Amino acid sequence: MSWQMARRAERLNPSTIREILKLTEKPGIVSLAGGLPAADAFPIAAMAEATARVLHGSGREALQYAASEGYAPLREWIAARLCAQGLDADPARILVTTGSQQGLDLVGKVMIDAGSRVAVESPTYLGALQAFNAYEPDFVAVEGDADGPRPEALAAAAGARFLYLLPNFQNPSGRCLSEARRRALAAAAAEAGLPIVEDNPYGELWYETPPPAPVAAHAGENALYLGSFSKVLAPGLRLGWMLAPRVLFPKLLQAKQAADLHTPGFNQRIVHEVVKDGFLDEHVPTIRARYRRHRDAMRAALEHHLPAGCRWEVPAGGMFFWIELPAGLDATALLPAAVAAGVAYVPGAPFFADTPRANTLRLSFVTVPPEEIERGVALLGGVLKAAA
């Protein structure tokens, strides 16, 4: 007797990023690879106090099974926060998920049939490609420019199940779409009959000015909106959420019930206890200030150490620099030499749903001290100069 796997299992692949993170466990490696929040920014004291209050005040309820939709006061808090950003957010349309990554999986499960088309940016978030790929779609890469996907290019994606967008400080490119481009994309998507799945894990991490209103604010129920507490509190909570169109919410809820019954109610109550009185308005600016210093350190190091022909844009928020190497260099092929020299990065090729661009790579700056950023970029520059 032998185990027989489903056809979809053949489309499941290991995360390139997590495989690279294994390499960074070697002593002395400067890892500019992982997109992890800075652990020093986690609000441990606030979480400990909130945990004690939850256990003391509602311990039995917090440790019991809970509603699949999520903890009602937290859903109400999320809805109010989204309304302040220009969204029409009814708590009845908020579904709390086990990280926003589960939200992507639920979207795939409910929306994608084998062979159906899914439109994505180029490049786009690797985790979304992994989540959707299990449901056997045909990806359509939407042509873009420096300001993101081009609205006129959406006509070629007409008939796709949805368009997946990360307008704010995108992982991996770091770009943030202008208000004009957001409005134009919402209008072009409506004209093409193309629903929008908008993912916003990084929107609070702006450094100079906040990003424009979400694309979903211009798209009504033609959009599904995803968010997360991972980057503003802690990823170990595994707490995300989605604002779903009314027509989709019941099926997304049923898919959620089949997956894990509900996101841990204990975690939800703790997070609500932390955020309910305005804690994020005090805490997130400290994260921004910290990450801005790291971004500026990487910008200076890139300008000083990378060879001629490398190109990048300075991100106005988020956690990443996206580097385009001179033509002919292959970031994947160069990675072993970089690790041997003492620095790690993420090659850019896995972030493309269509033809990968081998001469691209992603650098993360938030978990490495500024002096280590300088050392790591110097090591990377040496590897690139030797390969040129």
Contacts in CASP RR format, 6 or more apart in sequence:
PFRMAT RR
TARGET T0000
AUTHOR 0000-0000-0000
METHOD contacts of the structure
MODEL  1
MSWQMARRAERLNPSTIREILKLTEKPGIVSLAGGLPAADAFPIAAMAEA
TARVLHGSGREALQYAASEGYAPLREWIAARLCAQGLDADPARILVTTGS
QQGLDLVGKVMIDAGSRVAVESPTYLGALQAFNAYEPDFVAVEGDADGPR
PEALAAAAGARFLYLLPNFQNPSGRCLSEARRRALAAAAAEAGLPIVEDN
PYGELWYETPPPAPVAAHAGENALYLGSFSKVLAPGLRLGWMLAPRVLFP
KLLQAKQAADLHTPGFNQRIVHEVVKDGFLDEHVPTIRARYRRHRDAMRA
ALEHHLPAGCRWEVPAGGMFFWIELPAGLDATALLPAAVAAGVAYVPGAP
FFADTPRANTLRLSFVTVPPEEIERGVALLGGVLKAAA
7 136 0 8 1.000
8 134 0 8 1.000
8 135 0 8 1.000
8 136 0 8 1.000
11 133 0 8 1.000
11 134 0 8 1.000
11 136 0 8 1.000
12 130 0 8 1.000
12 133 0 8 1.000
12 134 0 8 1.000
13 130 0 8 1.000
13 133 0 8 1.000
15 126 0 8 1.000
15 127 0 8 1.000
15 130 0 8 1.000
16 126 0 8 1.000
16 346 0 8 1.000
16 347 0 8 1.000
16 350 0 8 1.000
17 33 0 8 1.000
17 34 0 8 1.000
17 35 0 8 1.000
17 126 0 8 1.000
17 346 0 8 1.000
20 33 0 8 1.000
20 34 0 8 1.000
20 335 0 8 1.000
20 344 0 8 1.000
20 345 0 8 1.000
20 346 0 8 1.000
21 31 0 8 1.000
21 33 0 8 1.000
21 34 0 8 1.000
23 29 0 8 1.000
23 339 0 8 1.000
23 344 0 8 1.000
24 31 0 8 1.000
24 33 0 8 1.000
24 34 0 8 1.000
24 344 0 8 1.000
26 339 0 8 1.000
28 342 0 8 1.000
29 339 0 8 1.000
29 342 0 8 1.000
29 343 0 8 1.000
29 344 0 8 1.000
30 342 0 8 1.000
30 343 0 8 1.000
30 344 0 8 1.000
30 368 0 8 1.000
30 372 0 8 1.000
30 373 0 8 1.000
30 375 0 8 1.000
30 376 0 8 1.000
30 379 0 8 1.000
31 343 0 8 1.000
31 344 0 8 1.000
31 367 0 8 1.000
31 368 0 8 1.000
32 343 0 8 1.000
32 344 0 8 1.000
32 345 0 8 1.000
32 363 0 8 1.000
32 364 0 8 1.000
32 365 0 8 1.000
32 368 0 8 1.000
32 373 0 8 1.000
32 376 0 8 1.000
32 377 0 8 1.000
32 380 0 8 1.000
33 344 0 8 1.000
33 345 0 8 1.000
33 346 0 8 1.000
33 362 0 8 1.000
33 364 0 8 1.000
34 346 0 8 1.000
34 364 0 8 1.000
34 367 0 8 1.000
35 171 0 8 1.000
35 319 0 8 1.000
35 320 0 8 1.000
35 364 0 8 1.000
35 366 0 8 1.000
35 367 0 8 1.000
36 235 0 8 1.000
36 364 0 8 1.000
36 366 0 8 1.000
36 367 0 8 1.000
37 230 0 8 1.000
37 231 0 8 1.000
37 234 0 8 1.000
37 235 0 8 1.000
37 287 0 8 1.000
37 319 0 8 1.000
37 366 0 8 1.000
37 367 0 8 1.000
38 287 0 8 1.000
38 290 0 8 1.000
38 291 0 8 1.000
38 366 0 8 1.000
38 367 0 8 1.000
39 367 0 8 1.000
40 290 0 8 1.000
41 286 0 8 1.000
41 287 0 8 1.000
41 290 0 8 1.000
42 233 0 8 1.000
42 234 0 8 1.000
43 233 0 8 1.000
43 234 0 8 1.000
43 274 0 8 1.000
43 279 0 8 1.000
43 283 0 8 1.000
46 274 0 8 1.000
46 279 0 8 1.000
46 283 0 8 1.000
47 233 0 8 1.000
47 234 0 8 1.000
47 270 0 8 1.000
47 274 0 8 1.000
50 270 0 8 1.000
50 271 0 8 1.000
50 273 0 8 1.000
50 274 0 8 1.000
51 270 0 8 1.000
53 273 0 8 1.000
54 62 0 8 1.000
54 266 0 8 1.000
54 269 0 8 1.000
54 270 0 8 1.000
54 273 0 8 1.000
55 62 0 8 1.000
58 269 0 8 1.000
61 269 0 8 1.000
62 265 0 8 1.000
62 266 0 8 1.000
62 269 0 8 1.000
62 270 0 8 1.000
63 266 0 8 1.000
65 261 0 8 1.000
65 262 0 8 1.000
66 262 0 8 1.000
66 264 0 8 1.000
66 265 0 8 1.000
66 268 0 8 1.000
67 262 0 8 1.000
68 253 0 8 1.000
68 256 0 8 1.000
68 257 0 8 1.000
68 261 0 8 1.000
68 262 0 8 1.000
69 75 0 8 1.000
69 94 0 8 1.000
69 95 0 8 1.000
69 96 0 8 1.000
69 253 0 8 1.000
70 94 0 8 1.000
70 95 0 8 1.000
70 96 0 8 1.000
70 262 0 8 1.000
70 263 0 8 1.000
70 265 0 8 1.000
70 268 0 8 1.000
71 96 0 8 1.000
71 265 0 8 1.000
71 268 0 8 1.000
71 269 0 8 1.000
71 272 0 8 1.000
72 91 0 8 1.000
73 272 0 8 1.000
73 276 0 8 1.000
74 96 0 8 1.000
74 268 0 8 1.000
74 269 0 8 1.000
74 271 0 8 1.000
74 272 0 8 1.000
75 91 0 8 1.000
75 94 0 8 1.000
75 96 0 8 1.000
75 241 0 8 1.000
76 91 0 8 1.000
77 272 0 8 1.000
77 275 0 8 1.000
77 276 0 8 1.000
78 89 0 8 1.000
78 91 0 8 1.000
78 94 0 8 1.000
78 96 0 8 1.000
78 241 0 8 1.000
78 243 0 8 1.000
79 89 0 8 1.000
79 90 0 8 1.000
79 91 0 8 1.000
79 93 0 8 1.000
79 94 0 8 1.000
79 243 0 8 1.000
80 89 0 8 1.000
82 89 0 8 1.000
82 225 0 8 1.000
82 243 0 8 1.000
83 89 0 8 1.000
85 213 0 8 1.000
85 214 0 8 1.000
85 217 0 8 1.000
86 213 0 8 1.000
86 214 0 8 1.000
86 217 0 8 1.000
87 214 0 8 1.000
87 216 0 8 1.000
87 217 0 8 1.000
87 225 0 8 1.000
87 243 0 8 1.000
88 220 0 8 1.000
89 243 0 8 1.000
92 249 0 8 1.000
93 243 0 8 1.000
93 244 0 8 1.000
93 245 0 8 1.000
93 246 0 8 1.000
93 249 0 8 1.000
94 241 0 8 1.000
94 242 0 8 1.000
94 243 0 8 1.000
94 244 0 8 1.000
95 106 0 8 1.000
95 241 0 8 1.000
95 242 0 8 1.000
95 244 0 8 1.000
95 249 0 8 1.000
95 252 0 8 1.000
95 253 0 8 1.000
95 256 0 8 1.000
96 239 0 8 1.000
96 240 0 8 1.000
96 241 0 8 1.000
96 262 0 8 1.000
96 263 0 8 1.000
96 268 0 8 1.000
97 103 0 8 1.000
97 106 0 8 1.000
97 239 0 8 1.000
97 240 0 8 1.000
97 241 0 8 1.000
97 242 0 8 1.000
97 256 0 8 1.000
97 263 0 8 1.000
98 238 0 8 1.000
98 239 0 8 1.000
98 240 0 8 1.000
98 260 0 8 1.000
98 263 0 8 1.000
98 264 0 8 1.000
99 228 0 8 1.000
99 230 0 8 1.000
99 238 0 8 1.000
99 239 0 8 1.000
99 240 0 8 1.000
99 263 0 8 1.000
100 199 0 8 1.000
100 201 0 8 1.000
100 226 0 8 1.000
100 227 0 8 1.000
100 228 0 8 1.000
100 230 0 8 1.000
100 240 0 8 1.000
100 241 0 8 1.000
100 242 0 8 1.000
101 127 0 8 1.000
101 131 0 8 1.000
102 240 0 8 1.000
102 256 0 8 1.000
102 259 0 8 1.000
102 260 0 8 1.000
102 263 0 8 1.000
103 131 0 8 1.000
103 226 0 8 1.000
103 240 0 8 1.000
103 242 0 8 1.000
104 127 0 8 1.000
104 128 0 8 1.000
104 131 0 8 1.000
104 132 0 8 1.000
104 199 0 8 1.000
104 226 0 8 1.000
105 131 0 8 1.000
105 134 0 8 1.000
105 259 0 8 1.000
106 242 0 8 1.000
106 252 0 8 1.000
106 255 0 8 1.000
106 256 0 8 1.000
106 259 0 8 1.000
107 131 0 8 1.000
107 132 0 8 1.000
107 162 0 8 1.000
107 197 0 8 1.000
107 224 0 8 1.000
107 242 0 8 1.000
107 252 0 8 1.000
108 131 0 8 1.000
108 132 0 8 1.000
108 135 0 8 1.000
109 135 0 8 1.000
109 255 0 8 1.000
110 248 0 8 1.000
110 251 0 8 1.000
110 252 0 8 1.000
110 255 0 8 1.000
111 161 0 8 1.000
111 162 0 8 1.000
111 248 0 8 1.000
112 118 0 8 1.000
112 132 0 8 1.000
112 135 0 8 1.000
112 136 0 8 1.000
112 137 0 8 1.000
112 161 0 8 1.000
113 135 0 8 1.000
113 136 0 8 1.000
113 161 0 8 1.000
114 135 0 8 1.000
114 136 0 8 1.000
114 137 0 8 1.000
115 136 0 8 1.000
115 137 0 8 1.000
115 138 0 8 1.000
116 137 0 8 1.000
116 138 0 8 1.000
116 160 0 8 1.000
116 161 0 8 1.000
117 137 0 8 1.000
117 138 0 8 1.000
117 139 0 8 1.000
117 140 0 8 1.000
117 157 0 8 1.000
117 159 0 8 1.000
117 160 0 8 1.000
117 161 0 8 1.000
118 132 0 8 1.000
118 137 0 8 1.000
118 138 0 8 1.000
118 139 0 8 1.000
118 140 0 8 1.000
118 160 0 8 1.000
118 161 0 8 1.000
118 162 0 8 1.000
118 164 0 8 1.000
119 139 0 8 1.000
119 140 0 8 1.000
119 141 0 8 1.000
119 142 0 8 1.000
119 154 0 8 1.000
119 157 0 8 1.000
119 160 0 8 1.000
119 162 0 8 1.000
119 163 0 8 1.000
119 164 0 8 1.000
119 194 0 8 1.000
120 128 0 8 1.000
120 129 0 8 1.000
120 139 0 8 1.000
120 140 0 8 1.000
120 141 0 8 1.000
120 142 0 8 1.000
120 163 0 8 1.000
120 164 0 8 1.000
120 353 0 8 1.000
121 141 0 8 1.000
121 142 0 8 1.000
121 144 0 8 1.000
121 148 0 8 1.000
121 149 0 8 1.000
121 164 0 8 1.000
121 165 0 8 1.000
121 166 0 8 1.000
121 170 0 8 1.000
122 141 0 8 1.000
122 142 0 8 1.000
122 143 0 8 1.000
122 144 0 8 1.000
122 352 0 8 1.000
122 353 0 8 1.000
122 354 0 8 1.000
123 172 0 8 1.000
123 173 0 8 1.000
123 322 0 8 1.000
123 348 0 8 1.000
123 351 0 8 1.000
123 352 0 8 1.000
123 357 0 8 1.000
123 360 0 8 1.000
124 164 0 8 1.000
124 166 0 8 1.000
124 170 0 8 1.000
124 351 0 8 1.000
124 352 0 8 1.000
124 353 0 8 1.000
125 164 0 8 1.000
125 166 0 8 1.000
125 170 0 8 1.000
125 171 0 8 1.000
125 172 0 8 1.000
125 199 0 8 1.000
125 351 0 8 1.000
126 171 0 8 1.000
126 172 0 8 1.000
126 350 0 8 1.000
126 351 0 8 1.000
128 164 0 8 1.000
128 199 0 8 1.000
129 139 0 8 1.000
129 350 0 8 1.000
129 351 0 8 1.000
129 353 0 8 1.000
132 139 0 8 1.000
132 164 0 8 1.000
137 161 0 8 1.000
139 353 0 8 1.000
139 354 0 8 1.000
140 156 0 8 1.000
140 157 0 8 1.000
140 160 0 8 1.000
140 353 0 8 1.000
141 352 0 8 1.000
141 353 0 8 1.000
141 354 0 8 1.000
142 149 0 8 1.000
142 150 0 8 1.000
142 153 0 8 1.000
142 154 0 8 1.000
142 156 0 8 1.000
142 157 0 8 1.000
142 163 0 8 1.000
143 149 0 8 1.000
143 150 0 8 1.000
143 153 0 8 1.000
143 156 0 8 1.000
144 150 0 8 1.000
144 153 0 8 1.000
146 175 0 8 1.000
146 313 0 8 1.000
147 175 0 8 1.000
147 177 0 8 1.000
147 178 0 8 1.000
147 181 0 8 1.000
148 175 0 8 1.000
148 177 0 8 1.000
148 181 0 8 1.000
149 163 0 8 1.000
149 165 0 8 1.000
149 185 0 8 1.000
151 181 0 8 1.000
151 184 0 8 1.000
151 185 0 8 1.000
151 187 0 8 1.000
151 188 0 8 1.000
152 188 0 8 1.000
154 163 0 8 1.000
154 185 0 8 1.000
154 188 0 8 1.000
154 189 0 8 1.000
154 191 0 8 1.000
154 192 0 8 1.000
154 194 0 8 1.000
155 188 0 8 1.000
155 192 0 8 1.000
157 163 0 8 1.000
157 192 0 8 1.000
157 194 0 8 1.000
158 192 0 8 1.000
158 193 0 8 1.000
158 194 0 8 1.000
159 192 0 8 1.000
159 193 0 8 1.000
159 194 0 8 1.000
160 194 0 8 1.000
161 195 0 8 1.000
162 194 0 8 1.000
162 195 0 8 1.000
162 196 0 8 1.000
162 197 0 8 1.000
162 224 0 8 1.000
163 185 0 8 1.000
163 189 0 8 1.000
163 194 0 8 1.000
163 195 0 8 1.000
163 196 0 8 1.000
163 197 0 8 1.000
164 197 0 8 1.000
164 199 0 8 1.000
165 185 0 8 1.000
165 196 0 8 1.000
165 197 0 8 1.000
165 198 0 8 1.000
165 199 0 8 1.000
165 215 0 8 1.000
166 198 0 8 1.000
166 199 0 8 1.000
166 200 0 8 1.000
166 201 0 8 1.000
166 202 0 8 1.000
167 176 0 8 1.000
167 177 0 8 1.000
167 182 0 8 1.000
167 198 0 8 1.000
167 200 0 8 1.000
167 211 0 8 1.000
167 214 0 8 1.000
167 215 0 8 1.000
168 176 0 8 1.000
168 177 0 8 1.000
168 200 0 8 1.000
168 202 0 8 1.000
168 203 0 8 1.000
168 206 0 8 1.000
168 211 0 8 1.000
168 318 0 8 1.000
169 175 0 8 1.000
169 176 0 8 1.000
169 202 0 8 1.000
169 203 0 8 1.000
169 205 0 8 1.000
169 206 0 8 1.000
169 211 0 8 1.000
169 315 0 8 1.000
169 316 0 8 1.000
169 317 0 8 1.000
169 318 0 8 1.000
169 319 0 8 1.000
169 320 0 8 1.000
170 176 0 8 1.000
170 202 0 8 1.000
171 201 0 8 1.000
171 202 0 8 1.000
171 319 0 8 1.000
171 320 0 8 1.000
171 362 0 8 1.000
172 320 0 8 1.000
172 322 0 8 1.000
172 346 0 8 1.000
172 348 0 8 1.000
172 351 0 8 1.000
172 362 0 8 1.000
173 320 0 8 1.000
173 322 0 8 1.000
174 313 0 8 1.000
174 315 0 8 1.000
174 317 0 8 1.000
174 318 0 8 1.000
174 320 0 8 1.000
174 321 0 8 1.000
174 322 0 8 1.000
175 313 0 8 1.000
175 315 0 8 1.000
175 322 0 8 1.000
176 206 0 8 1.000
176 211 0 8 1.000
176 315 0 8 1.000
176 316 0 8 1.000
176 317 0 8 1.000
177 185 0 8 1.000
177 211 0 8 1.000
177 212 0 8 1.000
177 215 0 8 1.000
178 212 0 8 1.000
179 212 0 8 1.000
179 213 0 8 1.000
182 212 0 8 1.000
182 213 0 8 1.000
182 214 0 8 1.000
182 215 0 8 1.000
182 218 0 8 1.000
183 218 0 8 1.000
185 196 0 8 1.000
185 215 0 8 1.000
186 196 0 8 1.000
186 215 0 8 1.000
186 216 0 8 1.000
186 218 0 8 1.000
186 219 0 8 1.000
186 222 0 8 1.000
186 223 0 8 1.000
187 218 0 8 1.000
188 194 0 8 1.000
189 195 0 8 1.000
189 196 0 8 1.000
189 219 0 8 1.000
189 222 0 8 1.000
190 219 0 8 1.000
190 222 0 8 1.000
193 222 0 8 1.000
195 222 0 8 1.000
195 223 0 8 1.000
195 224 0 8 1.000
195 245 0 8 1.000
196 215 0 8 1.000
196 216 0 8 1.000
196 219 0 8 1.000
196 222 0 8 1.000
196 223 0 8 1.000
196 224 0 8 1.000
197 223 0 8 1.000
197 224 0 8 1.000
197 226 0 8 1.000
198 214 0 8 1.000
198 215 0 8 1.000
198 216 0 8 1.000
198 223 0 8 1.000
198 224 0 8 1.000
198 225 0 8 1.000
198 226 0 8 1.000
199 226 0 8 1.000
199 227 0 8 1.000
200 214 0 8 1.000
200 225 0 8 1.000
200 226 0 8 1.000
200 227 0 8 1.000
201 226 0 8 1.000
201 227 0 8 1.000
201 228 0 8 1.000
201 230 0 8 1.000
201 231 0 8 1.000
202 231 0 8 1.000
202 317 0 8 1.000
202 318 0 8 1.000
202 319 0 8 1.000
203 210 0 8 1.000
203 211 0 8 1.000
203 317 0 8 1.000
203 318 0 8 1.000
204 231 0 8 1.000
204 232 0 8 1.000
204 280 0 8 1.000
204 284 0 8 1.000
204 288 0 8 1.000
205 231 0 8 1.000
205 284 0 8 1.000
205 287 0 8 1.000
205 288 0 8 1.000
205 291 0 8 1.000
205 317 0 8 1.000
205 318 0 8 1.000
205 319 0 8 1.000
206 288 0 8 1.000
206 316 0 8 1.000
206 317 0 8 1.000
206 318 0 8 1.000
207 288 0 8 1.000
207 291 0 8 1.000
207 292 0 8 1.000
207 295 0 8 1.000
207 316 0 8 1.000
207 317 0 8 1.000
207 318 0 8 1.000
208 316 0 8 1.000
209 316 0 8 1.000
214 223 0 8 1.000
214 225 0 8 1.000
215 223 0 8 1.000
216 223 0 8 1.000
216 224 0 8 1.000
216 225 0 8 1.000
216 243 0 8 1.000
221 245 0 8 1.000
221 246 0 8 1.000
221 247 0 8 1.000
222 245 0 8 1.000
223 245 0 8 1.000
224 242 0 8 1.000
224 243 0 8 1.000
224 244 0 8 1.000
224 245 0 8 1.000
224 248 0 8 1.000
225 242 0 8 1.000
225 243 0 8 1.000
226 240 0 8 1.000
226 241 0 8 1.000
226 242 0 8 1.000
227 240 0 8 1.000
227 241 0 8 1.000
227 242 0 8 1.000
228 239 0 8 1.000
228 240 0 8 1.000
228 241 0 8 1.000
229 237 0 8 1.000
229 239 0 8 1.000
229 240 0 8 1.000
229 271 0 8 1.000
230 236 0 8 1.000
230 237 0 8 1.000
230 238 0 8 1.000
230 239 0 8 1.000
230 240 0 8 1.000
231 319 0 8 1.000
232 280 0 8 1.000
232 283 0 8 1.000
232 284 0 8 1.000
232 287 0 8 1.000
233 239 0 8 1.000
233 271 0 8 1.000
233 274 0 8 1.000
233 275 0 8 1.000
233 280 0 8 1.000
233 283 0 8 1.000
237 267 0 8 1.000
237 270 0 8 1.000
237 271 0 8 1.000
238 263 0 8 1.000
238 264 0 8 1.000
238 267 0 8 1.000
239 263 0 8 1.000
239 267 0 8 1.000
239 268 0 8 1.000
239 271 0 8 1.000
240 263 0 8 1.000
242 252 0 8 1.000
244 252 0 8 1.000
256 262 0 8 1.000
290 366 0 8 1.000
291 317 0 8 1.000
291 318 0 8 1.000
291 319 0 8 1.000
291 365 0 8 1.000
291 366 0 8 1.000
293 370 0 8 1.000
294 365 0 8 1.000
294 366 0 8 1.000
294 368 0 8 1.000
294 370 0 8 1.000
294 373 0 8 1.000
295 314 0 8 1.000
295 315 0 8 1.000
295 317 0 8 1.000
295 365 0 8 1.000
297 365 0 8 1.000
297 370 0 8 1.000
297 373 0 8 1.000
297 374 0 8 1.000
298 321 0 8 1.000
298 363 0 8 1.000
298 365 0 8 1.000
298 373 0 8 1.000
298 377 0 8 1.000
299 314 0 8 1.000
299 321 0 8 1.000
300 374 0 8 1.000
301 373 0 8 1.000
301 374 0 8 1.000
301 376 0 8 1.000
301 377 0 8 1.000
301 378 0 8 1.000
302 310 0 8 1.000
302 312 0 8 1.000
302 321 0 8 1.000
302 323 0 8 1.000
302 377 0 8 1.000
304 377 0 8 1.000
304 378 0 8 1.000
305 377 0 8 1.000
305 378 0 8 1.000
305 380 0 8 1.000
305 381 0 8 1.000
305 382 0 8 1.000
306 323 0 8 1.000
306 377 0 8 1.000
306 380 0 8 1.000
306 381 0 8 1.000
306 384 0 8 1.000
307 326 0 8 1.000
307 381 0 8 1.000
307 382 0 8 1.000
307 384 0 8 1.000
307 385 0 8 1.000
307 388 0 8 1.000
308 326 0 8 1.000
309 325 0 8 1.000
309 326 0 8 1.000
310 323 0 8 1.000
310 324 0 8 1.000
310 325 0 8 1.000
310 326 0 8 1.000
310 384 0 8 1.000
311 323 0 8 1.000
311 324 0 8 1.000
312 321 0 8 1.000
312 322 0 8 1.000
312 323 0 8 1.000
312 324 0 8 1.000
313 322 0 8 1.000
314 321 0 8 1.000
315 321 0 8 1.000
318 366 0 8 1.000
319 364 0 8 1.000
319 365 0 8 1.000
319 366 0 8 1.000
320 362 0 8 1.000
320 363 0 8 1.000
320 364 0 8 1.000
320 365 0 8 1.000
321 362 0 8 1.000
321 363 0 8 1.000
321 365 0 8 1.000
322 360 0 8 1.000
322 361 0 8 1.000
322 362 0 8 1.000
323 360 0 8 1.000
323 361 0 8 1.000
323 362 0 8 1.000
323 363 0 8 1.000
324 357 0 8 1.000
324 359 0 8 1.000
324 360 0 8 1.000
325 331 0 8 1.000
325 359 0 8 1.000
325 360 0 8 1.000
325 361 0 8 1.000
325 384 0 8 1.000
326 359 0 8 1.000
326 388 0 8 1.000
327 359 0 8 1.000
328 358 0 8 1.000
328 359 0 8 1.000
329 358 0 8 1.000
329 359 0 8 1.000
329 384 0 8 1.000
329 387 0 8 1.000
329 388 0 8 1.000
330 358 0 8 1.000
330 359 0 8 1.000
331 345 0 8 1.000
331 347 0 8 1.000
331 348 0 8 1.000
331 349 0 8 1.000
331 358 0 8 1.000
331 359 0 8 1.000
331 360 0 8 1.000
331 361 0 8 1.000
332 347 0 8 1.000
332 348 0 8 1.000
332 349 0 8 1.000
332 358 0 8 1.000
333 358 0 8 1.000
334 383 0 8 1.000
334 384 0 8 1.000
334 387 0 8 1.000
335 344 0 8 1.000
335 345 0 8 1.000
335 347 0 8 1.000
337 383 0 8 1.000
337 386 0 8 1.000
337 387 0 8 1.000
338 344 0 8 1.000
338 345 0 8 1.000
338 379 0 8 1.000
338 380 0 8 1.000
338 383 0 8 1.000
341 379 0 8 1.000
341 380 0 8 1.000
341 382 0 8 1.000
341 383 0 8 1.000
342 376 0 8 1.000
342 379 0 8 1.000
343 376 0 8 1.000
343 377 0 8 1.000
343 379 0 8 1.000
343 380 0 8 1.000
343 383 0 8 1.000
345 361 0 8 1.000
345 362 0 8 1.000
345 363 0 8 1.000
345 380 0 8 1.000
346 361 0 8 1.000
346 362 0 8 1.000
346 363 0 8 1.000
346 364 0 8 1.000
347 358 0 8 1.000
347 360 0 8 1.000
347 361 0 8 1.000
347 362 0 8 1.000
348 356 0 8 1.000
348 357 0 8 1.000
348 360 0 8 1.000
348 361 0 8 1.000
348 362 0 8 1.000
349 356 0 8 1.000
349 357 0 8 1.000
349 358 0 8 1.000
349 360 0 8 1.000
350 356 0 8 1.000
351 360 0 8 1.000
351 362 0 8 1.000
363 377 0 8 1.000
363 380 0 8 1.000
365 373 0 8 1.000
368 376 0 8 1.000
END
